[in-house]
Amino acid sequence: MCKCNDLYFRERFETPRPYFDPTTTEKLSYRDEKGNEIASVLFHVLEREIRLSEIWVSPDYRKKGLGSRLVRAVQTVSRATGKKITATTHKGAINFFFKLGFEISDDQFTDSAIDIEW
């Protein structure tokens, strides 16, 4: 059982990936009592926006609100910086984002690529 609360780990994303700039990429994550990562969100703080790039929750911890809490934490960063949040999602996840106040930002989309913003 996860004893997660509103504390999460915030760190600079250091794992090298060619499409992530480590100077703008941040990671928020939840860990279980053994220190294993169980949920995370990667986002990029850019000049005019915050770009969500990955949201992940371990299958054993899904439907417990961890993903929502992590996105709300990014929304707090958004409010503090005055920058909108953008992302590209898919049809299967769109309701998750709608519940968090996101809207579709482009009417040109497919089931596998839907641009959203908050």
C-alpha positions, 0 to 999 in steps of 0.5 A, spaced: 500 500 500 502 506 498 503 511 503 503 517 498 501 524 500 501 531 497 509 531 497 512 528 491 519 529 488 521 534 484 528 533 480 531 535 474 531 530 469 538 527 468 537 521 464 539 523 457 534 522 451 536 526 445 529 529 445 529 532 452 533 538 453 535 537 461 535 545 462 528 546 461 525 539 463 523 537 470 520 531 473 515 530 479 514 523 481 511 519 487 515 513 490 513 508 494 515 506 501 521 503 499 523 508 494 521 505 488 518 510 483 510 509 482 508 515 478 511 521 474 510 527 470 515 530 465 514 537 463 518 542 459 518 549 462 519 553 455 519 561 454 511 561 453 509 555 455 509 549 459 509 542 455 507 536 458 511 530 455 510 524 459 505 522 465 506 515 467 503 511 473 505 504 475 499 499 473 498 497 481 497 504 483 492 507 477 485 509 479 488 512 486 489 519 484 496 520 483 496 522 476 491 527 477 495 530 483 502 530 479 498 534 473 495 539 479 502 540 481 504 542 474 498 547 474 501 550 480 507 551 476 503 554 471 499 559 475 506 561 478 509 562 472 503 565 468 505 560 462 499 555 459 500 548 459 500 544 452 500 537 451 498 532 445 494 526 448 490 521 445 482 519 445 483 514 451 486 519 455 482 525 453 477 525 459 482 525 464 485 531 462 478 534 461 477 533 468 483 537 470 480 543 466 484 542 459 481 544 453 482 541 446 486 547 442 486 545 435 480 542 431 485 538 427 486 532 430 486 524 430 484 519 435 491 518 436 494 526 436 489 531 440 492 537 442 490 540 449 491 546 453 490 549 460 
